[in-house]
Amino acid sequence: MRGVAEPFRRDVDGLTGLLILAIVVSNAGLMPTAAAPAAVECLFVVAGYLVTVRLVDACADGRPDLVEVVDRGLRRVVPAMLVVLAATTLLAIVVTPPGELAAFGLDLSASVLLVANIRFADPAFAAGHAREDSLLLHMWLPSALLQLAAIGTAAAAAMHRFAPRSLVLPAVGIAAVLALGLVLLSQPQLERPGYLLTHHHAWSFLAGALAALIALPARLPAWGRQGLAACALVLIGLAVLAPPPNGQSLIGTTALGVAAAVAMLASNAHGPTLAGRLLALPPLRLLGLMAFSLYLWHWPVLVGARLFVGEDMPLVESGLAVGIAFGLGYLSWDLVETPLRREHMKRSWRLLVGGMASAVMVIVGVILTASGGLPERNPQTAQLEESLHRLATRSQRAACLASDAALPPAADCTDGPGAASGGAEVILWGDSQGAHFAPALASLARDMSFSVRQITKPDCPPLLAVAQTGRNAADDVECATFTEAAIEEITRQRTTRLVIIAGLWSRLTDDRPIAGADPGPFTLLADHATASESVADSRRVFARALQSTVSEITSRGVPVLLVGQVPELGFDVVTCVLRARFNERDERACMETDTESALARLAFSNGVIQLIADGSLMIEAYLPAHSICRKGRCKVAHGGTPIYADDRHLNDIGSTLLAGDLASMIAPHLFASSGPMPPQRPSRL
């Protein structure tokens, strides 16, 4: 076993440059978004290769200076990263409202400490603000790469000291297989936060390490190496440009790219091939040399431009933003990276200066978060943000959104005059989409003198005997346990006169975007009869499961009110309004949505709900979209205040606006045999 003969290969620089270029133009919307995940995984291959080559060379003379290996890596990464983080912090202070700036403070501290991927993988981050508009979201990649490099260096030091060299190659191979097995078992998805965690990319990093440890035989014919390299380059291009497979699984999309990247690195180990010479051309090599700085700059420039413009940028503006990122990336590489990679000062001084600068950035992040995002910059926006946050919080009561398989406590999640008795005449069952009807039902319970209990769990549709393909197995089991417990509680209650079922149905039945926006995670449903491989399969499972779930309840003599989903907007209206108010832009653009595509995503689920309701006297259907969307427009605000908490959930105002509709549906079940009905609140929409 030996390292690659030429540690600093020009073709590797060119390959790195092309991969970073694919990520940049994909994030800018200039090419299919499928480019990013495949290119990212190939970057992990290249990183694993380079780290392993340097470690093997450091160990070659028997006395490795691993500290020098780490120091060289930090000189490449830290200076440019700190410059970009400082500039991005100034940008955030100028263009982001208080809540976003407070969240940015956490992002900043995590980025400096190289744990940004852990921060962004936290579900609380995804729920707290718009992930795609976080100025530092891209820092997950350097964090994950450096974590793997640190683990690899520590492992190399341990193996060099305690294990014979003959065990290194088998150990790396076994580790790569185990890491790949972990990914296959967990089935990460593009939208799932877990994709950002380090262990999901260890397999490709270790594949790069194997490419460095196993060189192709020198006696391999030249035409064989030439053909292998050419095929590898073509396959990398195909993997990067391939559309995402059904179910959004990353494994199928990236495995080809990873294998091709390994082949490319190995085929040029004994000298450049024609494909290697192509990658080593001066423009591509320059692109590779400045690739890290370009990557660091591109995301803050793109997001900053969107924050400043206040809307999705056309291709021309996106291209201009990419050009600006290229310019800043080149300057950063030329004026920051290159000079500081040379040893102008002692290692101890470098560590001291770098440590102090990093500490200052962490402290700045803490101050931004602790101060609530410097609300004194714009007190009016801060006041509006607090008001909208209260409205959103009331529509998604944390205590009544189950975090595990246990049902929310009845004492905390039952409203109305009869709440103290422990029984409920109306039960609201659903996911977070169901939860946002709770304020309206609580208000009606007080006005109409009945009790209502909320049984809701985020990302857990109220459907019996289904599995969500591509989902974490533990989450699937937890949801199934919660659903069974909900049915058991519903059928156990003797006081229940009506069960209201509501869910985020489009996530299970339609993968089309809204006016080009990301529709969010789409999950294929499977049951005992169908292992879903397409949207059509998932729709069939949805229809069967909803019918079966409703039948399970009505067979006990309890009527069901099936509630359709509210229209999705394709953007977070609250974030849009706050940014417009903070930057003194026209807020009217935040009140417009693509009604046609929004309603199209609801067409199938609404049709199934109506069909099920038409087939039984004990089932009724309520489709909120018919009230929210009229005359070709969907209502986004009431009296100038948003009725949505984000892009797909109503806030307290939006929920209350539907109270009149809900009252007319509920009243007959509660008062048909007990005297005259109390006055019903008219719909305010």
C-alpha positions in Angstrom: 0.0 0.0 0.0 1.3 3.4 -0.9 0.1 6.9 -1.6 -0.5 8.4 -5.0 2.8 9.5 -6.5 1.7 13.0 -7.3 0.0 14.6 -4.2 -0.9 17.8 -5.9 -2.5 16.9 -9.2 -3.8 19.6 -11.5 -6.6 17.3 -12.7 -8.0 17.1 -9.2 -8.0 20.9 -9.0 -10.0 21.0 -12.3 -12.4 18.3 -11.1 -13.0 20.2 -7.8 -13.6 23.4 -9.8 -16.3 21.8 -12.0 -18.0 20.3 -9.0 -18.2 23.6 -7.2 -19.3 25.3 -10.4 -22.2 22.8 -10.7 -23.2 23.5 -7.1 -23.1 27.3 -7.6 -25.1 27.4 -10.8 -27.6 24.9 -9.4 -28.2 26.9 -6.3 -28.6 30.0 -8.5 -31.4 28.2 -10.4 -29.4 28.2 -13.6 -29.4 24.5 -14.0 -31.5 21.6 -12.5 -31.4 21.3 -8.8 -30.4 17.6 -9.1 -26.9 18.9 -9.8 -26.2 19.9 -6.2 -26.5 16.6 -4.3 -24.5 14.5 -6.8 -21.8 17.2 -7.0 -21.6 17.4 -3.2 -21.1 13.7 -2.9 -18.3 13.7 -5.5 -16.7 16.6 -3.5 -16.6 14.3 -0.5 -14.8 11.7 -2.6 -12.2 14.3 -3.7 -11.8 15.5 -0.1 -11.3 11.9 1.2 -8.7 11.3 -1.6 -6.7 14.5 -0.8 -6.8 14.0 3.0 -5.6 10.4 2.6 -2.9 11.3 0.2 -1.5 13.9 2.6 -1.7 11.5 5.5 0.0 8.7 3.6 2.8 11.1 2.6 3.1 12.3 6.1 3.5 8.7 7.4 5.9 7.7 4.6 9.1 8.4 6.5 7.9 6.7 9.7 7.6 9.8 11.8 4.4 11.6 10.7 3.9 15.2 11.5 0.1 15.1 11.7 0.1 18.5 13.3 1.6 20.0 10.2 -1.1 18.2 8.1 -3.8 19.8 10.2 -2.1 23.2 10.2 -1.9 23.2 6.4 -5.6 22.4 6.2 -6.6 25.1 8.6 -4.5 27.7 6.7 -6.5 26.8 3.6 -9.9 27.0 5.3 -10.0 29.3 8.3 -8.8 32.7 6.9 -11.2 32.8 3.9 -14.0 31.5 6.0 -13.6 34.2 8.7 -13.5 36.9 6.1 -16.8 35.6 4.5 -18.4 35.2 7.8 -17.5 38.8 8.8 -18.9 40.2 5.6 -22.0 38.1 5.8 -22.6 39.3 9.4 -22.6 42.9 8.2 -25.0 42.0 5.4 -27.4 40.3 7.9 -27.4 43.3 10.2 -28.4 45.5 7.2 -31.1 43.4 5.5 -32.6 41.0 8.0 -35.4 41.7 10.5 -34.8 41.0 14.3 -36.0 37.4 14.4 -34.0 36.3 11.5 -30.9 38.1 12.8 -31.2 36.4 16.2 -31.4 33.0 14.4 -28.4 34.1 12.2 -26.4 34.6 15.4 -26.8 30.9 16.2 -25.9 30.0 12.6 -22.8 32.2 12.9 -21.5 30.6 16.1 -22.2 27.1 14.8 -20.3 28.0 11.5 -17.2 29.3 13.3 -17.2 26.2 15.6 -17.5 24.0 12.5 -20.8 22.4 13.7 -23.1 24.2 11.2 -24.3 20.9 9.8 -25.5 19.8 13.2 -27.2 23.2 13.7 -29.0 23.0 10.4 -30.0 19.4 10.8 -31.9 20.3 14.0 -35.6 20.1 13.3 -36.1 23.2 15.5 -34.0 25.1 12.9 -36.2 23.9 10.0 -39.3 24.9 11.9 -37.9 28.2 13.2 -37.3 30.1 10.0 -37.0 29.6 6.2 -34.1 27.2 5.8 -33.4 28.0 2.2 -33.0 31.7 3.0 -30.4 31.3 5.8 -27.4 33.3 4.8 -25.1 30.6 6.3 -26.9 27.4 5.3 -24.1 26.5 2.9 -21.6 26.3 5.8 -22.9 22.8 6.6 -20.6 21.4 3.8 -17.3 22.8 5.1 -18.3 21.7 8.6 -19.1 18.2 7.5 -15.9 18.0 5.4 -13.7 19.2 8.2 -15.3 16.9 10.7 -14.5 13.9 8.5 -11.0 15.2 7.9 -10.5 15.5 11.7 -11.8 12.0 12.3 -9.7 10.6 9.5 -6.5 12.3 10.8 -7.2 11.0 14.4 -7.8 7.5 13.0 -4.6 7.7 10.9 -2.6 8.7 14.0 -4.1 5.8 16.0 -3.5 3.2 13.3 0.0 4.4 12.6 0.9 3.9 16.2 -1.0 0.8 17.1 -1.8 -1.2 13.9 0.3 -2.7 11.2 0.2 -1.0 7.8 -1.3 -4.2 6.3 -4.5 -3.6 8.2 -5.1 0.0 7.0 -6.6 -0.9 3.6 -9.0 -3.6 5.0 -10.0 -1.2 7.8 -10.9 1.6 5.4 -12.8 -0.8 3.1 -14.8 -2.2 5.9 -15.6 1.3 7.3 -16.7 2.4 3.8 -19.1 -0.6 3.5 -20.5 0.0 6.9 -21.0 3.7 6.3 -22.8 2.9 3.0 -25.0 0.4 4.8 -25.9 3.0 7.3 -27.0 5.3 4.6 -29.0 2.6 2.8 -30.8 1.8 6.0 -31.7 5.3 6.9 -32.6 6.3 3.3 -31.8 10.0 3.6 -33.9 12.4 1.5 -32.9 15.7 -0.1 -35.3 17.7 2.0 -34.7 15.8 5.3 -32.4 17.7 7.8 -30.6 14.4 8.5 -28.9 14.6 5.1 -26.7 17.4 6.5 -25.1 15.2 9.2 -21.6 13.9 8.7 -22.3 10.2 8.8 -24.5 10.4 5.7 -21.4 11.3 3.7 -18.8 9.2 5.4 -19.2 6.5 2.7 -18.2 8.8 -0.2 -15.3 10.3 1.9 -14.0 6.8 2.5 -14.5 5.9 -1.1 -12.1 8.8 -1.9 -9.7 7.4 0.7 -9.8 4.0 -1.0 -9.0 5.7 -4.3 -5.8 7.1 -2.8 -4.8 3.8 -1.1 -5.5 1.5 -4.1 -3.8 2.7 -7.3 -4.5 1.0 -10.6 -1.7 -1.4 -11.7 1.0 0.5 -13.5 1.0 -2.2 -16.2 -2.6 -1.4 -17.1 -2.5 -0.6 -20.8 -2.6 3.1 -21.7 -5.8 2.7 -23.7 -7.4 1.1 -20.7 -6.6 4.1 -18.4 -7.6 6.5 -21.2 -11.0 4.8 -21.7 -11.6 4.5 -18.0 -10.9 8.2 -17.4 -13.0 9.3 -20.3 -16.0 7.1 -19.2 -15.6 8.3 -15.6 -15.7 12.0 -16.7 -18.8 11.4 -18.8 -20.5 9.5 -16.0 -19.8 12.2 -13.5 -21.5 14.7 -15.9 -24.5 12.3 -16.2 -24.8 11.8 -12.5 -24.6 15.6 -11.8 -27.3 16.4 -14.4 -29.6 13.4 -13.8 -33.0 14.1 -12.4 -33.8 13.0 -8.9 -35.3 9.6 -8.6 -38.8 8.9 -7.4 -39.0 9.2 -3.6 -36.2 11.8 -3.6 -33.6 9.2 -2.5 -30.1 10.5 -2.9 -28.4 7.1 -3.1 -29.4 6.3 -6.6 -28.6 9.8 -7.8 -25.1 10.0 -6.3 -23.8 6.4 -6.3 -22.9 6.6 -10.0 -21.1 9.9 -9.5 -19.2 8.6 -6.5 -18.0 5.5 -8.5 -17.1 7.6 -11.5 -15.1 10.1 -9.3 -13.2 7.2 -7.7 -12.4 5.8 -11.2 -11.3 9.3 -12.4 -8.9 9.7 -9.5 -7.5 6.2 -9.8 -7.1 6.2 -13.6 -4.8 9.3 -13.4 -2.6 8.0 -10.6 0.3 7.0 -12.9 0.1 10.0 -15.1 -2.5 12.2 -16.7 -4.9 10.8 -19.2 -6.6 12.8 -21.9 -9.5 13.4 -19.6 -7.0 14.4 -16.9 -5.3 16.9 -19.1 -8.6 18.4 -20.0 -9.3 18.9 -16.3 -5.9 20.3 -15.8 -6.4 23.1 -18.4 -5.4 26.5 -16.8 -9.0 27.9 -16.7 -10.3 24.8 -14.9 -7.3 24.6 -12.6 -7.8 28.3 -11.6 -11.4 27.5 -11.0 -10.4 24.6 -8.8 -7.8 26.7 -6.9 -10.4 29.4 -6.1 -13.2 26.9 -5.6 -13.4 27.1 -1.8 -13.6 30.8 -1.8 -16.2 30.8 -4.6 -18.3 28.3 -2.6 -18.1 30.4 0.6 -19.2 33.6 -1.2 -21.9 32.3 -3.6 -24.6 31.5 -1.1 -24.5 34.8 0.9 -24.5 36.7 -2.4 -27.5 34.7 -3.8 -29.5 34.9 -0.6 -28.5 38.5 0.1 -29.7 39.5 -3.4 -33.0 37.7 -2.8 -33.4 39.4 0.5 -32.6 42.8 -1.0 -34.8 42.4 -4.1 -37.6 40.7 -2.1 -38.6 38.2 -4.8 -37.3 35.2 -6.8 -34.7 36.6 -9.1 -35.0 36.2 -12.9 -32.2 34.3 -14.7 -30.4 37.6 -15.7 -30.2 38.8 -12.1 -29.2 35.3 -10.9 -26.4 35.2 -13.4 -25.3 38.7 -12.3 -25.2 37.4 -8.7 -23.1 34.4 -9.7 -20.7 36.8 -11.5 -20.4 38.9 -8.3 -19.7 35.7 -6.4 -17.0 34.8 -8.9 -15.4 38.2 -8.5 -15.4 38.0 -4.7 -14.2 34.4 -4.7 -11.2 35.3 -6.9 -10.3 38.3 -4.7 -10.7 36.2 -1.6 -8.4 33.4 -3.0 -5.8 35.9 -4.3 -5.7 38.3 -1.4 -6.6 36.1 1.6 -6.1 32.4 0.9 -2.9 32.4 -1.2 -0.9 34.8 1.0 -1.9 33.2 4.3 -1.2 29.7 3.1 2.4 30.7 3.0 4.3 30.5 6.3 4.8 34.2 7.1 4.5 33.6 10.9 5.1 30.9 13.4 2.5 28.2 13.9 1.9 29.4 17.5 1.1 32.9 16.3 -1.2 31.7 13.6 -3.1 29.6 16.1 -3.3 32.5 18.5 -4.5 35.0 15.9 -6.9 32.5 14.3 -8.3 31.5 17.7 -8.9 35.1 18.8 -10.6 36.0 15.5 -12.8 32.9 15.8 -13.6 33.8 19.4 -14.7 37.3 18.4 -17.0 35.9 15.7 -18.6 33.5 18.2 -19.1 36.3 20.7 -20.7 38.4 18.0 -23.1 35.5 17.2 -24.0 35.2 20.9 -24.7 39.0 21.1 -26.9 38.9 18.1 -29.0 36.0 19.5 -29.1 37.3 23.1 -30.2 40.7 22.0 -33.1 39.3 20.0 -31.6 40.4 16.7 -30.9 44.0 17.6 -34.6 45.1 17.5 -33.7 48.7 18.1 -32.6 48.9 14.4 -36.3 49.0 13.5 -38.7 49.0 16.5 -41.9 49.0 14.3 -40.8 45.8 12.6 -39.8 44.2 15.9 -43.3 45.0 17.3 -45.0 43.5 14.2 -42.8 40.4 14.4 -43.7 39.8 18.0 -47.4 40.2 17.1 -47.3 37.7 14.2 -45.3 35.3 16.3 -48.0 35.3 19.0 -50.6 34.6 16.3 -48.6 31.7 14.9 -47.9 30.3 18.4 -51.6 30.2 19.3 -52.4 28.2 16.2 -49.7 25.6 16.9 -49.8 24.9 20.7 -46.6 23.1 21.6 -48.2 21.2 24.4 -50.8 19.7 22.0 -48.4 18.8 19.2 -47.0 15.4 20.3 -43.3 15.0 20.2 -43.3 11.2 20.6 -45.8 8.3 20.4 -47.8 9.4 23.4 -51.0 11.4 22.9 -51.1 15.0 24.0 -52.4 15.3 27.6 -56.2 15.6 27.7 -56.1 18.1 30.6 -54.0 20.6 28.6 -55.6 20.0 25.2 -59.3 20.0 25.9 -61.3 23.3 25.6 -64.9 24.2 26.4 -67.2 24.1 29.4 -66.9 20.3 29.8 -63.1 20.1 29.6 -62.7 19.5 33.4 -64.8 16.2 33.2 -62.1 14.6 31.0 -64.5 13.8 28.1 -64.9 15.6 24.8 -67.8 15.9 22.5 -65.6 16.8 19.5 -62.2 15.4 18.8 -59.8 17.1 16.4 -57.3 14.5 15.0 -54.5 15.3 12.6 -51.0 16.6 12.0 -49.8 20.2 12.1 -52.3 21.0 9.4 -55.0 19.8 11.8 -53.6 21.7 14.7 -54.1 25.1 13.1 -57.9 24.6 13.3 -57.7 24.3 17.1 -58.1 28.1 17.8 -61.3 28.2 15.8 -62.7 25.1 17.5 -61.7 26.4 21.0 -63.5 29.6 20.3 -66.6 27.8 19.1 -66.5 25.5 22.1 -66.8 28.5 24.4 -69.5 30.1 22.3 -71.6 27.0 21.7 -71.0 25.2 25.0 -69.3 22.0 23.9 -65.9 20.4 24.7 -63.2 19.7 22.0 -60.0 17.8 22.4 -56.9 18.2 20.2 -54.9 15.0 19.2 -52.2 16.1 16.8 -48.7 15.2 15.9 -46.5 17.0 13.3 -45.5 14.9 10.2 -47.9 12.1 11.2 -50.9 12.0 8.9 -54.1 10.6 10.5 -54.1 7.4 8.4 -54.2 3.8 9.6 -51.9 1.0 8.5 -49.6 3.0 6.2 -45.9 3.5 6.0 -44.1 6.5 4.5 -41.3 5.3 2.2 -37.9 6.9 2.5 -38.6 8.0 6.0 -36.6 7.2 9.1 -37.8 3.8 10.3 -38.0 4.9 14.0 -40.2 8.0 13.0 -42.5 5.7 11.0 -43.0 3.3 13.9 -43.6 6.3 16.3 -46.2 7.7 13.9 -47.9 4.3 13.6 -48.0 3.9 17.4 -49.4 7.4 17.8 -52.1 6.7 15.2 -53.2 3.5 16.8 -53.3 5.2 20.2 -55.5 8.0 18.7 -58.0 5.5 17.2 -58.1 3.7 20.5 -58.8 6.9 22.5 -61.4 8.0 20.0 -63.3 4.7 20.2 -62.9 4.6 24.0 -64.6 7.9 24.5 -68.4 7.6 25.2 -69.1 11.3 25.0 -67.7 11.8 21.5 -70.3 13.0 19.0 -68.0 14.1 16.1 -64.4 13.4 15.0 -62.7 16.0 12.8 -59.8 14.7 10.7 -57.4 17.1 9.0 -54.0 16.7 7.5 -51.3 18.0 5.1 -52.7 15.8 2.3 -50.7 17.3 -0.6 -47.5 16.0 0.9 -48.8 12.5 0.2 -50.6 13.0 -3.1 -48.9 15.7 -5.2 -45.3 16.5 -5.9 -45.9 19.5 -8.2 -44.3 22.8 -7.2 -46.2 26.0 -6.7 -45.1 28.7 -9.2 -41.6 27.2 -9.3 -41.3 27.1 -5.4 -40.1 24.1 -3.5 -43.3 22.3 -2.4 -41.5 20.8 0.6 -41.0 17.1 1.3 -43.1 14.7 -0.7 -43.6 11.3 0.9 -44.7 8.1 -0.9 -47.3 6.1 1.0 -47.2 2.3 1.2 -49.5 -0.3 2.7 -49.9 -4.1 2.8 -51.1 -4.1 -0.9 -48.8 -1.5 -2.5 -45.1 -0.7 -2.2 -45.3 2.8 -3.6 -42.8 3.7 -6.4 -44.8 6.6 -7.9 -47.2 9.4 -7.1 -50.0 7.3 -8.6 -49.3 4.4 -6.2 -49.2 6.8 -3.3 -52.5 8.3 -4.3 -54.1 4.9 -4.4 -52.7 4.1 -0.9 -53.9 7.4 0.4 -57.5 6.9 -0.8 -57.6 3.4 0.6 -56.1 4.4 4.0 -58.4 7.4 4.4 -61.5 5.3 3.6 -60.3 2.6 6.0 -59.5 5.1 8.8 -62.9 6.8 8.5 -64.7 3.5 8.4 -63.0 2.4 11.6 -64.5 5.4 13.4 -68.0 5.4 11.8 -68.4 1.7 12.5 -68.5 2.7 16.2 -71.4 5.0 15.5 -69.3 8.2 15.6 -69.7 10.7 12.6 -66.6 12.1 10.9 -66.0 15.5 9.4 -63.2 15.2 6.8 -61.4 18.5 6.3 -59.4 19.4 3.2 -56.1 21.1 3.3 -55.8 24.9 3.1 -54.0 26.2 0.0 -50.2 26.3 0.1 -48.7 29.7 -0.9 -45.2 28.6 -2.1 -43.6 31.2 0.2 -43.6 32.2 3.9 -45.9 35.2 3.9 -44.9 36.3 7.4 -41.2 36.3 6.5 -42.0 38.1 3.3 -44.0 40.8 5.1 -41.3 41.3 7.8 -38.6 41.6 5.2 -40.6 44.1 3.2 -41.4 46.2 6.3 -37.8 46.1 7.5 -36.4 47.1 4.1 -39.2 49.6 3.4 -40.5 47.7 0.3 -44.0 47.3 -0.9 -45.8 44.6 1.0 -48.4 44.0 -1.6 -46.2 41.5 -3.4 -46.4 39.3 -0.3 -50.2 39.1 -0.6 -50.2 37.5 -4.0 -50.0 33.8 -4.8 -50.4 31.5 -7.8 -53.9 30.4 -7.1 -54.0 27.9 -10.0 -51.1 25.8 -9.0 -52.0 26.1 -5.3 -55.5 24.6 -6.0 -54.1 22.0 -8.4 -52.0 20.5 -5.6 -55.2 20.0 -3.6 -57.4 18.7 -6.4 -56.8 15.0 -5.8 -57.0 15.0 -2.0 -60.1 17.2 -2.1 -61.7 14.8 -4.7 -61.0 11.8 -2.5 -62.5 13.5 0.6 -65.6 14.5 -1.3 -66.0 11.0 -2.8 -65.8 9.4 0.7 -68.2 11.9 2.1 -70.7 11.3 -0.7 -70.7 7.6 0.1 -72.0 7.8 3.7 -74.5 9.7 5.7 -72.1 9.7 8.7 -69.3 11.5 6.8 -69.2 15.1 5.8 -66.6 17.0 3.9 -65.3 20.5 4.5 -62.9 22.0 1.9 -61.4 25.3 3.3 -60.0 26.1 -0.1 -63.5 26.9 -1.3 -63.8 29.7 1.3 -60.2 31.0 1.1 -60.0 31.1 -2.7 -62.7 32.9 -4.6 -62.9 34.6 -8.0 -59.4 33.3 -9.0 -57.6 34.6 -5.9 -56.6 33.0 -2.6 -56.9 35.2 0.5 -53.5 35.7 2.2 -54.3 38.5 4.6 -57.2 40.0 6.4 -57.2 43.7 7.2 -53.6 43.9 6.1 -52.5 41.2 8.5 -51.4 37.8 7.2 -53.8 34.9 8.0 -51.0 32.4 7.5 -48.3 31.5 10.1 -45.9 30.4 7.3 -46.5 29.0 3.8 -49.1 26.3 4.6 -50.4 26.8 8.1 -53.1 29.3 9.2 -52.4 31.5 12.2 -54.9 32.4 14.9 -56.6 35.0 12.6 -56.9 32.6 9.7 -58.2 29.8 11.9 -60.8 32.1 13.4 -62.0 33.3 10.0 -63.1 29.7 9.2 -65.0 29.4 12.5 -68.3 30.2 10.9 -67.9 27.4 8.3 -66.9 25.0 11.0 -69.8 26.0 13.3 -72.4 25.2 10.6 -70.8 21.7 10.1 -70.5 20.9 13.8 -73.8 22.2 15.2 -76.1 19.5 13.7 -74.1 16.8 15.4 -74.2 18.5 18.8 -77.7 19.9 19.0 -79.9 17.8 16.7 -81.6 16.0 19.6 -81.1 18.4 22.5 -83.2 21.5 21.7 -82.6 24.6 19.5 -79.1 25.3 18.3 -77.3 28.3 19.7 -76.6 31.3 17.4 -73.9 30.4 14.8 -71.1 32.7 13.9 -71.1 33.7 10.2 -68.0 33.1 8.1 -65.8 36.2 7.9 -64.1 35.2 4.7 
